[in-house]
Amino acid sequence: MEDERVIGAALRAGVREALRAHKKAGNWIVVCENGKFVWLPPEKIVIPEELRRRAKKAKNVENSRKLEDLRG
């Protein structure tokens, strides 16, 4: 079990680094969307930690709006 977690973490780190390198270099990547392979330009590449930051920011904005509604 521990080996699986270590291997999974290493794979995720490798993918993050590859995405970061491709984006920084201006290289396109190929992704699978709806069962089809498509080219994704570097400006559309989203690195997993960016997704977490975006989700957290969106949640914070949503919570702020809820708080304003309660105060309103």
Contacts in CASP RR format, 6 or more apart in sequence:
PFRMAT RR
TARGET T0000
AUTHOR 0000-0000-0000
METHOD contacts of the structure
MODEL  1
MEDERVIGAALRAGVREALRAHKKAGNWIVVCENGKFVWLPPEKIVIPEE
LRRRAKKAKNVENSRKLEDLRG
12 48 0 8 1.000
15 48 0 8 1.000
16 47 0 8 1.000
16 48 0 8 1.000
16 49 0 8 1.000
19 29 0 8 1.000
19 45 0 8 1.000
19 47 0 8 1.000
19 48 0 8 1.000
20 47 0 8 1.000
22 28 0 8 1.000
22 29 0 8 1.000
22 42 0 8 1.000
22 45 0 8 1.000
23 42 0 8 1.000
23 45 0 8 1.000
23 47 0 8 1.000
25 42 0 8 1.000
26 42 0 8 1.000
27 42 0 8 1.000
28 39 0 8 1.000
28 40 0 8 1.000
28 41 0 8 1.000
28 42 0 8 1.000
29 39 0 8 1.000
29 40 0 8 1.000
29 42 0 8 1.000
29 45 0 8 1.000
30 37 0 8 1.000
30 38 0 8 1.000
30 39 0 8 1.000
30 40 0 8 1.000
31 37 0 8 1.000
31 38 0 8 1.000
31 40 0 8 1.000
32 38 0 8 1.000
END
